[in-house]
Amino acid sequence: MGQSVRISHHENQLAEKQKSFELQQPLMEQIYKDGFAGYVETLPNLPEAFDLAKHRLDNHSACICCMDEGTPWGVHAAGSGLLLSAEEFEDYTHMAKPDAISSHAGCGAGKIYCQQHGLPEGNSDQIARQWAEATAKKYGLPHVHIPMEEMQRPPDFHVARVCYYDGTGRLNNDPAVGLPSGFVVSRSHLGEARGLEEVKVAAEIIFGQHGFGELLTKDQPFVVAAVASDNFQLQQMIEELAGLEHPYVDRLKIDGFLAKLPK
Ligand SMILES: [Zn+2]
């Protein structure tokens, strides 16, 4: 066997990312071309994406799950709220009224938490899980851990082409409905400042080594989609997002659409 036929793990992962990126490309082209609002007009089952009863984790319909595109259940916050202050988390629970708190394998927010607190990144999953367990106990809620094999994405990298900036607090990414895989920031439960911070976290993850990185370009941008209950809210959220300062501004497109809630 010559050196030339050996494929490193890194190259292999790059090829896998490329494949996943291209697989999503036709759908994304449609969104780039018609805008998200035009695209969702073609989705007859859109209300299902806003139906928390259809996105239960075990028996829980309002479990706090990560913003990770691989955990499309319940309500969302980075690392299930790990990056929030105790006070912010308290406010979040008043809004979201959670019935459980989860943690999951391969949590990017856990890594960010470790960086922020000078903790070993290699233990980030364990640290995020312990935080979720302790927080669930404090609030008298059940804790659920989501292992990698239950995640709705590949184990080694993120496949989100979109971050949903959700003003309804009910959205889950739902490929069966036709909504592309995406991070979900529950803007309605987090408020503006924290909501925007979480969009930055999503961008850090997807433009970094565990995300699509350089595959995202000016012509094939990452999309941040405001999801609003009415036109006034939509306009307001799009303006919020337009003020966001981050290093990826040229490769990120701000868009939005109106929610269709289940009857
Ligand atoms: Zn996570």
Boltz pocket constraint, residues with backbone or C-beta under 6 A from the ligand:
constraints:
  - pocket:
      binder: B
      contacts: [[A, 66], [A, 67], [A, 68], [A, 78], [A, 79], [A, 80], [A, 104], [A, 106], [A, 107], [A, 108], [A, 109], [A, 110]]
      max_distance: 6.0
